[in-house]
């Protein structure tokens, strides 16, 4: 059986945006999606954020300095972009448009500001909100993951309530209570052979 779904099996060959509050586990879900569903194309964002030790340039992000990022903005080369915690993040426009033109399911992992821009520029996109099982669990993850300094953690905690309140703007909510289940649900939304899933009411 082919790895890539046929046209009749693929329910939604369109842009899907995965977003949610910081610390909710978007990276973990994405890693499982990539491992289990190689037919899904994941856009690699560009950022001015400092590269973490485990990250690979061009795989996790395209890392650039601020002047390089601003040249991309000025040249209209970004589908969306936003600033958070002093860093810039954006999605290269060309690769996304090329995949969609070829009928390839495309997935973006971006922050909520970026998701709002995509809603405006690509109204047919499917917006998926990755939610924590509880607010207390989200805050525990933000404090305990050990990748940010104290000042950044404080900013992220203050921003968490605003991010969680944006859930109503999204088409579908996927709760990340267990990463394997959340990844499977997201793959289903992307048009896999899994049964359709319902949005949380």
C-alpha positions, 0 to 999 in steps of 0.5 A: 500500500502506498505511503501517500493517500490517494485523492479519494482518501485525502479529505483535506489537501489544504494548509493546516495550522497547528498552534497553541500556548507555549509549553503545550507540547507542539514540538513533541506532537510534530515529531511523532507526526513526521515519524508516522506520516512522511507524506505530510510536509512540514514547513520550517519557520525562520526565526531570530531566536537563539538556536538551542543545543539540540536544534539543527538549522534548516530542520527545526528552524531557519536561524537568521539575524534580525536584519536578515529577517527584516529583508524577508519581510520587506521582500514579501517572502513571508506568509506570516510573521510575529514577534514574541519574547523579543524574537521574530518568527515567520513562515517562508511563503514560497515553499508553502504555496508550492506544496499546496499547488502540488496537492501535498498536505502542508502543516505549519507549526506557528504561534497564535499571532501567526495563525491569525495572520494566516486566517486573514491571508488564507481563509481556507486554511484549517486552524488547529488549537493544541490545548493542555489537559489543564491550565495547571499542567500547562504552567507546570510544563512551562516552569519545568522544561528547563529550556528558558531563563527565569525572565522568559518563563515569567513572560510566558506565564503571563502570556498563557491566559491570553493564549488559552483564551484564543481557542475559540478562534480555531476550527478544531481543538486537539487536547495534548493529554497523551502525545501519541493520541494527540499526534494521531488525531492531528494526522487524521485532520490532515487527511490520513486514512484514520476516521474523521475526528470531531472538534471539541465542543 
